[in-house]
Every structure is written in C-alpha cells, then in structure tokens.
Amino acid sequence: MFDAFVWSVFVFLILLGTVAFCYIIMLKLLLQKSDRNYYIFIPCNQNTTKIREKAYSTRLKLSLLGEDLYGKVVILDCGITDKEKEEITEISKEYNGIYCIRHEDIKEFFDGRI
C-alpha cells in the first residue's frame, strides 16, 4: 500500500516536471526577444484597490516570462492617496523596474528613455 502511494507521488512529480519543462520550452520559442524596452501601465486613482498586489503580480509575470530586463511596470498616478504613494515608493525601492509617475509627467518620463 505504501509502495503504491510513493510510486504514484513519484509519477505525478515526473509528469508535473515534464509539463513544466514543455511550458518553458514553448515560452522560449514563442516569445520574441528584442533589445527594446516596453512598459506596462497600471492607471490608479482613489477608487483603485490593491495597487501593491497589481504591481507585484505584473512584475512577477514579467519575471516568469523572462522579460524582467525588457519589461517595466509604470503605475500611473491619477489622484491616489498619500498612503498609497508611500506604498508605491516602497515597492519601487524594493523591485527594480517598477515606476510611479503622475499622468502629467509622462512626457518627461519618456524623454530620456526613447
């Protein structure tokens, strides 16, 4: 009985590893690598909830795809509270590639980057 359980767990882990390996190979083959940066904008105002989680999850998705060198996350401040600004500042210091800008400053943000 115990041997059957151990073998079933072993086979499950082998299948899971095979699926994960195939997934990684498909992502590497299908994604185009470019030398250009791209930006993902997250517009946030006072009614937006879970800004921190959105920034983290977007950055994590870029990392999982292997795009953390090229993809940048920009949180667009459209009137958020001071507490949320502090949270976003902490996130920006913690993780490279997350920026917070006001919607008025978009042109200045991209002047030196494009």
Chimera marker file (.cmm) of the C-alpha trace (Angstrom):
<marker_set name="trace">
<marker id="1" x="0.000" y="0.000" z="0.000" r="1" g="1" b="0" radius="0.5"/>
<marker id="2" x="2.740" y="2.443" z="0.967" r="1" g="1" b="0" radius="0.5"/>
<marker id="3" x="4.775" y="1.496" z="-2.105" r="1" g="1" b="0" radius="0.5"/>
<marker id="4" x="1.833" y="2.275" z="-4.370" r="1" g="1" b="0" radius="0.5"/>
<marker id="5" x="1.421" y="5.688" z="-2.742" r="1" g="1" b="0" radius="0.5"/>
<marker id="6" x="5.126" y="6.508" z="-3.113" r="1" g="1" b="0" radius="0.5"/>
<marker id="7" x="5.113" y="5.418" z="-6.763" r="1" g="1" b="0" radius="0.5"/>
<marker id="8" x="2.002" y="7.446" z="-7.529" r="1" g="1" b="0" radius="0.5"/>
<marker id="9" x="3.569" y="10.580" z="-5.987" r="1" g="1" b="0" radius="0.5"/>
<marker id="10" x="6.773" y="9.867" z="-7.913" r="1" g="1" b="0" radius="0.5"/>
<marker id="11" x="4.910" y="9.506" z="-11.226" r="1" g="1" b="0" radius="0.5"/>
<marker id="12" x="2.893" y="12.670" z="-10.508" r="1" g="1" b="0" radius="0.5"/>
<marker id="13" x="6.088" y="14.670" z="-9.911" r="1" g="1" b="0" radius="0.5"/>
<marker id="14" x="7.633" y="13.316" z="-13.105" r="1" g="1" b="0" radius="0.5"/>
<marker id="15" x="4.543" y="14.334" z="-15.093" r="1" g="1" b="0" radius="0.5"/>
<marker id="16" x="4.484" y="17.763" z="-13.457" r="1" g="1" b="0" radius="0.5"/>
<marker id="17" x="8.163" y="18.296" z="-14.261" r="1" g="1" b="0" radius="0.5"/>
<marker id="18" x="7.616" y="17.226" z="-17.864" r="1" g="1" b="0" radius="0.5"/>
<marker id="19" x="4.717" y="19.648" z="-18.294" r="1" g="1" b="0" radius="0.5"/>
<marker id="20" x="6.722" y="22.491" z="-16.718" r="1" g="1" b="0" radius="0.5"/>
<marker id="21" x="9.686" y="21.731" z="-18.960" r="1" g="1" b="0" radius="0.5"/>
<marker id="22" x="7.482" y="21.755" z="-22.079" r="1" g="1" b="0" radius="0.5"/>
<marker id="23" x="5.915" y="25.039" z="-20.947" r="1" g="1" b="0" radius="0.5"/>
<marker id="24" x="9.329" y="26.667" z="-20.576" r="1" g="1" b="0" radius="0.5"/>
<marker id="25" x="10.450" y="25.442" z="-23.995" r="1" g="1" b="0" radius="0.5"/>
<marker id="26" x="7.261" y="26.742" z="-25.652" r="1" g="1" b="0" radius="0.5"/>
<marker id="27" x="7.649" y="30.141" z="-23.993" r="1" g="1" b="0" radius="0.5"/>
<marker id="28" x="11.247" y="30.464" z="-25.099" r="1" g="1" b="0" radius="0.5"/>
<marker id="29" x="10.372" y="29.506" z="-28.667" r="1" g="1" b="0" radius="0.5"/>
<marker id="30" x="7.271" y="31.660" z="-28.993" r="1" g="1" b="0" radius="0.5"/>
<marker id="31" x="8.431" y="34.833" z="-27.270" r="1" g="1" b="0" radius="0.5"/>
<marker id="32" x="10.407" y="37.239" z="-29.376" r="1" g="1" b="0" radius="0.5"/>
<marker id="33" x="13.408" y="38.798" z="-27.734" r="1" g="1" b="0" radius="0.5"/>
<marker id="34" x="14.081" y="42.372" z="-28.612" r="1" g="1" b="0" radius="0.5"/>
<marker id="35" x="16.527" y="44.968" z="-27.427" r="1" g="1" b="0" radius="0.5"/>
<marker id="36" x="13.763" y="47.490" z="-26.860" r="1" g="1" b="0" radius="0.5"/>
<marker id="37" x="12.125" y="48.119" z="-23.542" r="1" g="1" b="0" radius="0.5"/>
<marker id="38" x="8.380" y="48.066" z="-23.211" r="1" g="1" b="0" radius="0.5"/>
<marker id="39" x="6.182" y="49.498" z="-20.500" r="1" g="1" b="0" radius="0.5"/>
<marker id="40" x="3.035" y="48.169" z="-18.881" r="1" g="1" b="0" radius="0.5"/>
<marker id="41" x="0.867" y="50.938" z="-17.473" r="1" g="1" b="0" radius="0.5"/>
<marker id="42" x="-1.378" y="50.486" z="-14.440" r="1" g="1" b="0" radius="0.5"/>
<marker id="43" x="-3.599" y="53.570" z="-14.043" r="1" g="1" b="0" radius="0.5"/>
<marker id="44" x="-4.552" y="54.161" z="-10.406" r="1" g="1" b="0" radius="0.5"/>
<marker id="45" x="-6.867" y="56.634" z="-8.742" r="1" g="1" b="0" radius="0.5"/>
<marker id="46" x="-8.500" y="56.814" z="-5.304" r="1" g="1" b="0" radius="0.5"/>
<marker id="47" x="-11.036" y="54.135" z="-6.231" r="1" g="1" b="0" radius="0.5"/>
<marker id="48" x="-8.383" y="51.632" z="-7.330" r="1" g="1" b="0" radius="0.5"/>
<marker id="49" x="-7.896" y="48.818" z="-4.855" r="1" g="1" b="0" radius="0.5"/>
<marker id="50" x="-4.900" y="46.571" z="-4.297" r="1" g="1" b="0" radius="0.5"/>
<marker id="51" x="-2.338" y="48.720" z="-6.108" r="1" g="1" b="0" radius="0.5"/>
<marker id="52" x="0.524" y="46.931" z="-4.385" r="1" g="1" b="0" radius="0.5"/>
<marker id="53" x="-0.741" y="43.500" z="-5.416" r="1" g="1" b="0" radius="0.5"/>
<marker id="54" x="-1.253" y="44.619" z="-9.019" r="1" g="1" b="0" radius="0.5"/>
<marker id="55" x="2.292" y="45.956" z="-9.251" r="1" g="1" b="0" radius="0.5"/>
<marker id="56" x="3.773" y="42.834" z="-7.653" r="1" g="1" b="0" radius="0.5"/>
<marker id="57" x="1.786" y="40.445" z="-9.832" r="1" g="1" b="0" radius="0.5"/>
<marker id="58" x="2.625" y="42.300" z="-13.046" r="1" g="1" b="0" radius="0.5"/>
<marker id="59" x="6.318" y="42.334" z="-12.175" r="1" g="1" b="0" radius="0.5"/>
<marker id="60" x="6.188" y="38.650" z="-11.231" r="1" g="1" b="0" radius="0.5"/>
<marker id="61" x="4.551" y="37.764" z="-14.550" r="1" g="1" b="0" radius="0.5"/>
<marker id="62" x="7.348" y="39.557" z="-16.388" r="1" g="1" b="0" radius="0.5"/>
<marker id="63" x="9.937" y="37.679" z="-14.348" r="1" g="1" b="0" radius="0.5"/>
<marker id="64" x="8.291" y="34.328" z="-15.004" r="1" g="1" b="0" radius="0.5"/>
<marker id="65" x="8.330" y="35.025" z="-18.734" r="1" g="1" b="0" radius="0.5"/>
<marker id="66" x="11.991" y="36.019" z="-18.598" r="1" g="1" b="0" radius="0.5"/>
<marker id="67" x="11.193" y="39.568" z="-19.626" r="1" g="1" b="0" radius="0.5"/>
<marker id="68" x="12.317" y="41.353" z="-16.470" r="1" g="1" b="0" radius="0.5"/>
<marker id="69" x="15.209" y="43.043" z="-18.314" r="1" g="1" b="0" radius="0.5"/>
<marker id="70" x="12.955" y="44.457" z="-21.028" r="1" g="1" b="0" radius="0.5"/>
<marker id="71" x="9.550" y="44.933" z="-19.419" r="1" g="1" b="0" radius="0.5"/>
<marker id="72" x="8.910" y="47.777" z="-16.996" r="1" g="1" b="0" radius="0.5"/>
<marker id="73" x="5.830" y="48.435" z="-14.866" r="1" g="1" b="0" radius="0.5"/>
<marker id="74" x="4.634" y="52.035" z="-14.639" r="1" g="1" b="0" radius="0.5"/>
<marker id="75" x="1.998" y="52.947" z="-12.072" r="1" g="1" b="0" radius="0.5"/>
<marker id="76" x="0.183" y="55.970" z="-13.406" r="1" g="1" b="0" radius="0.5"/>
<marker id="77" x="-0.865" y="58.274" z="-10.566" r="1" g="1" b="0" radius="0.5"/>
<marker id="78" x="-4.269" y="59.740" z="-11.396" r="1" g="1" b="0" radius="0.5"/>
<marker id="79" x="-5.005" y="61.018" z="-7.892" r="1" g="1" b="0" radius="0.5"/>
<marker id="80" x="-4.045" y="58.403" z="-5.325" r="1" g="1" b="0" radius="0.5"/>
<marker id="81" x="-3.743" y="58.997" z="-1.592" r="1" g="1" b="0" radius="0.5"/>
<marker id="82" x="-0.506" y="59.753" z="0.257" r="1" g="1" b="0" radius="0.5"/>
<marker id="83" x="-0.547" y="56.333" z="1.947" r="1" g="1" b="0" radius="0.5"/>
<marker id="84" x="-0.715" y="54.600" z="-1.436" r="1" g="1" b="0" radius="0.5"/>
<marker id="85" x="2.098" y="56.821" z="-2.739" r="1" g="1" b="0" radius="0.5"/>
<marker id="86" x="4.271" y="55.676" z="0.166" r="1" g="1" b="0" radius="0.5"/>
<marker id="87" x="3.463" y="52.037" z="-0.603" r="1" g="1" b="0" radius="0.5"/>
<marker id="88" x="4.367" y="52.500" z="-4.254" r="1" g="1" b="0" radius="0.5"/>
<marker id="89" x="7.605" y="54.243" z="-3.285" r="1" g="1" b="0" radius="0.5"/>
<marker id="90" x="8.491" y="51.235" z="-1.111" r="1" g="1" b="0" radius="0.5"/>
<marker id="91" x="7.735" y="48.890" z="-3.993" r="1" g="1" b="0" radius="0.5"/>
<marker id="92" x="9.857" y="50.971" z="-6.379" r="1" g="1" b="0" radius="0.5"/>
<marker id="93" x="12.806" y="50.810" z="-3.984" r="1" g="1" b="0" radius="0.5"/>
<marker id="94" x="12.342" y="47.088" z="-3.404" r="1" g="1" b="0" radius="0.5"/>
<marker id="95" x="11.970" y="45.993" z="-7.027" r="1" g="1" b="0" radius="0.5"/>
<marker id="96" x="13.833" y="47.330" z="-9.994" r="1" g="1" b="0" radius="0.5"/>
<marker id="97" x="11.566" y="48.060" z="-12.952" r="1" g="1" b="0" radius="0.5"/>
<marker id="98" x="8.534" y="49.481" z="-11.125" r="1" g="1" b="0" radius="0.5"/>
<marker id="99" x="7.992" y="53.211" z="-11.508" r="1" g="1" b="0" radius="0.5"/>
<marker id="100" x="5.342" y="55.612" z="-10.257" r="1" g="1" b="0" radius="0.5"/>
<marker id="101" x="4.670" y="58.765" z="-12.217" r="1" g="1" b="0" radius="0.5"/>
<marker id="102" x="1.899" y="61.316" z="-12.339" r="1" g="1" b="0" radius="0.5"/>
<marker id="103" x="-0.138" y="61.422" z="-15.515" r="1" g="1" b="0" radius="0.5"/>
<marker id="104" x="1.129" y="64.962" z="-16.158" r="1" g="1" b="0" radius="0.5"/>
<marker id="105" x="4.752" y="63.769" z="-16.179" r="1" g="1" b="0" radius="0.5"/>
<marker id="106" x="4.519" y="61.058" z="-18.844" r="1" g="1" b="0" radius="0.5"/>
<marker id="107" x="6.304" y="63.143" z="-21.469" r="1" g="1" b="0" radius="0.5"/>
<marker id="108" x="9.165" y="63.944" z="-19.103" r="1" g="1" b="0" radius="0.5"/>
<marker id="109" x="9.437" y="60.285" z="-18.080" r="1" g="1" b="0" radius="0.5"/>
<marker id="110" x="9.915" y="59.124" z="-21.667" r="1" g="1" b="0" radius="0.5"/>
<marker id="111" x="12.141" y="61.983" z="-22.888" r="1" g="1" b="0" radius="0.5"/>
<marker id="112" x="15.343" y="60.296" z="-21.778" r="1" g="1" b="0" radius="0.5"/>
<marker id="113" x="14.184" y="56.722" z="-22.438" r="1" g="1" b="0" radius="0.5"/>
<marker id="114" x="13.063" y="56.710" z="-26.065" r="1" g="1" b="0" radius="0.5"/>
<link id1="1" id2="2" r="1" g="1" b="0" radius="0.2"/>
<link id1="2" id2="3" r="1" g="1" b="0" radius="0.2"/>
<link id1="3" id2="4" r="1" g="1" b="0" radius="0.2"/>
<link id1="4" id2="5" r="1" g="1" b="0" radius="0.2"/>
<link id1="5" id2="6" r="1" g="1" b="0" radius="0.2"/>
<link id1="6" id2="7" r="1" g="1" b="0" radius="0.2"/>
<link id1="7" id2="8" r="1" g="1" b="0" radius="0.2"/>
<link id1="8" id2="9" r="1" g="1" b="0" radius="0.2"/>
<link id1="9" id2="10" r="1" g="1" b="0" radius="0.2"/>
<link id1="10" id2="11" r="1" g="1" b="0" radius="0.2"/>
<link id1="11" id2="12" r="1" g="1" b="0" radius="0.2"/>
<link id1="12" id2="13" r="1" g="1" b="0" radius="0.2"/>
<link id1="13" id2="14" r="1" g="1" b="0" radius="0.2"/>
<link id1="14" id2="15" r="1" g="1" b="0" radius="0.2"/>
<link id1="15" id2="16" r="1" g="1" b="0" radius="0.2"/>
<link id1="16" id2="17" r="1" g="1" b="0" radius="0.2"/>
<link id1="17" id2="18" r="1" g="1" b="0" radius="0.2"/>
<link id1="18" id2="19" r="1" g="1" b="0" radius="0.2"/>
<link id1="19" id2="20" r="1" g="1" b="0" radius="0.2"/>
<link id1="20" id2="21" r="1" g="1" b="0" radius="0.2"/>
<link id1="21" id2="22" r="1" g="1" b="0" radius="0.2"/>
<link id1="22" id2="23" r="1" g="1" b="0" radius="0.2"/>
<link id1="23" id2="24" r="1" g="1" b="0" radius="0.2"/>
<link id1="24" id2="25" r="1" g="1" b="0" radius="0.2"/>
<link id1="25" id2="26" r="1" g="1" b="0" radius="0.2"/>
<link id1="26" id2="27" r="1" g="1" b="0" radius="0.2"/>
<link id1="27" id2="28" r="1" g="1" b="0" radius="0.2"/>
<link id1="28" id2="29" r="1" g="1" b="0" radius="0.2"/>
<link id1="29" id2="30" r="1" g="1" b="0" radius="0.2"/>
<link id1="30" id2="31" r="1" g="1" b="0" radius="0.2"/>
<link id1="31" id2="32" r="1" g="1" b="0" radius="0.2"/>
<link id1="32" id2="33" r="1" g="1" b="0" radius="0.2"/>
<link id1="33" id2="34" r="1" g="1" b="0" radius="0.2"/>
<link id1="34" id2="35" r="1" g="1" b="0" radius="0.2"/>
<link id1="35" id2="36" r="1" g="1" b="0" radius="0.2"/>
<link id1="36" id2="37" r="1" g="1" b="0" radius="0.2"/>
<link id1="37" id2="38" r="1" g="1" b="0" radius="0.2"/>
<link id1="38" id2="39" r="1" g="1" b="0" radius="0.2"/>
<link id1="39" id2="40" r="1" g="1" b="0" radius="0.2"/>
<link id1="40" id2="41" r="1" g="1" b="0" radius="0.2"/>
<link id1="41" id2="42" r="1" g="1" b="0" radius="0.2"/>
<link id1="42" id2="43" r="1" g="1" b="0" radius="0.2"/>
<link id1="43" id2="44" r="1" g="1" b="0" radius="0.2"/>
<link id1="44" id2="45" r="1" g="1" b="0" radius="0.2"/>
<link id1="45" id2="46" r="1" g="1" b="0" radius="0.2"/>
<link id1="46" id2="47" r="1" g="1" b="0" radius="0.2"/>
<link id1="47" id2="48" r="1" g="1" b="0" radius="0.2"/>
<link id1="48" id2="49" r="1" g="1" b="0" radius="0.2"/>
<link id1="49" id2="50" r="1" g="1" b="0" radius="0.2"/>
<link id1="50" id2="51" r="1" g="1" b="0" radius="0.2"/>
<link id1="51" id2="52" r="1" g="1" b="0" radius="0.2"/>
<link id1="52" id2="53" r="1" g="1" b="0" radius="0.2"/>
<link id1="53" id2="54" r="1" g="1" b="0" radius="0.2"/>
<link id1="54" id2="55" r="1" g="1" b="0" radius="0.2"/>
<link id1="55" id2="56" r="1" g="1" b="0" radius="0.2"/>
<link id1="56" id2="57" r="1" g="1" b="0" radius="0.2"/>
<link id1="57" id2="58" r="1" g="1" b="0" radius="0.2"/>
<link id1="58" id2="59" r="1" g="1" b="0" radius="0.2"/>
<link id1="59" id2="60" r="1" g="1" b="0" radius="0.2"/>
<link id1="60" id2="61" r="1" g="1" b="0" radius="0.2"/>
<link id1="61" id2="62" r="1" g="1" b="0" radius="0.2"/>
<link id1="62" id2="63" r="1" g="1" b="0" radius="0.2"/>
<link id1="63" id2="64" r="1" g="1" b="0" radius="0.2"/>
<link id1="64" id2="65" r="1" g="1" b="0" radius="0.2"/>
<link id1="65" id2="66" r="1" g="1" b="0" radius="0.2"/>
<link id1="66" id2="67" r="1" g="1" b="0" radius="0.2"/>
<link id1="67" id2="68" r="1" g="1" b="0" radius="0.2"/>
<link id1="68" id2="69" r="1" g="1" b="0" radius="0.2"/>
<link id1="69" id2="70" r="1" g="1" b="0" radius="0.2"/>
<link id1="70" id2="71" r="1" g="1" b="0" radius="0.2"/>
<link id1="71" id2="72" r="1" g="1" b="0" radius="0.2"/>
<link id1="72" id2="73" r="1" g="1" b="0" radius="0.2"/>
<link id1="73" id2="74" r="1" g="1" b="0" radius="0.2"/>
<link id1="74" id2="75" r="1" g="1" b="0" radius="0.2"/>
<link id1="75" id2="76" r="1" g="1" b="0" radius="0.2"/>
<link id1="76" id2="77" r="1" g="1" b="0" radius="0.2"/>
<link id1="77" id2="78" r="1" g="1" b="0" radius="0.2"/>
<link id1="78" id2="79" r="1" g="1" b="0" radius="0.2"/>
<link id1="79" id2="80" r="1" g="1" b="0" radius="0.2"/>
<link id1="80" id2="81" r="1" g="1" b="0" radius="0.2"/>
<link id1="81" id2="82" r="1" g="1" b="0" radius="0.2"/>
<link id1="82" id2="83" r="1" g="1" b="0" radius="0.2"/>
<link id1="83" id2="84" r="1" g="1" b="0" radius="0.2"/>
<link id1="84" id2="85" r="1" g="1" b="0" radius="0.2"/>
<link id1="85" id2="86" r="1" g="1" b="0" radius="0.2"/>
<link id1="86" id2="87" r="1" g="1" b="0" radius="0.2"/>
<link id1="87" id2="88" r="1" g="1" b="0" radius="0.2"/>
<link id1="88" id2="89" r="1" g="1" b="0" radius="0.2"/>
<link id1="89" id2="90" r="1" g="1" b="0" radius="0.2"/>
<link id1="90" id2="91" r="1" g="1" b="0" radius="0.2"/>
<link id1="91" id2="92" r="1" g="1" b="0" radius="0.2"/>
<link id1="92" id2="93" r="1" g="1" b="0" radius="0.2"/>
<link id1="93" id2="94" r="1" g="1" b="0" radius="0.2"/>
<link id1="94" id2="95" r="1" g="1" b="0" radius="0.2"/>
<link id1="95" id2="96" r="1" g="1" b="0" radius="0.2"/>
<link id1="96" id2="97" r="1" g="1" b="0" radius="0.2"/>
<link id1="97" id2="98" r="1" g="1" b="0" radius="0.2"/>
<link id1="98" id2="99" r="1" g="1" b="0" radius="0.2"/>
<link id1="99" id2="100" r="1" g="1" b="0" radius="0.2"/>
<link id1="100" id2="101" r="1" g="1" b="0" radius="0.2"/>
<link id1="101" id2="102" r="1" g="1" b="0" radius="0.2"/>
<link id1="102" id2="103" r="1" g="1" b="0" radius="0.2"/>
<link id1="103" id2="104" r="1" g="1" b="0" radius="0.2"/>
<link id1="104" id2="105" r="1" g="1" b="0" radius="0.2"/>
<link id1="105" id2="106" r="1" g="1" b="0" radius="0.2"/>
<link id1="106" id2="107" r="1" g="1" b="0" radius="0.2"/>
<link id1="107" id2="108" r="1" g="1" b="0" radius="0.2"/>
<link id1="108" id2="109" r="1" g="1" b="0" radius="0.2"/>
<link id1="109" id2="110" r="1" g="1" b="0" radius="0.2"/>
<link id1="110" id2="111" r="1" g="1" b="0" radius="0.2"/>
<link id1="111" id2="112" r="1" g="1" b="0" radius="0.2"/>
<link id1="112" id2="113" r="1" g="1" b="0" radius="0.2"/>
<link id1="113" id2="114" r="1" g="1" b="0" radius="0.2"/>
</marker_set>
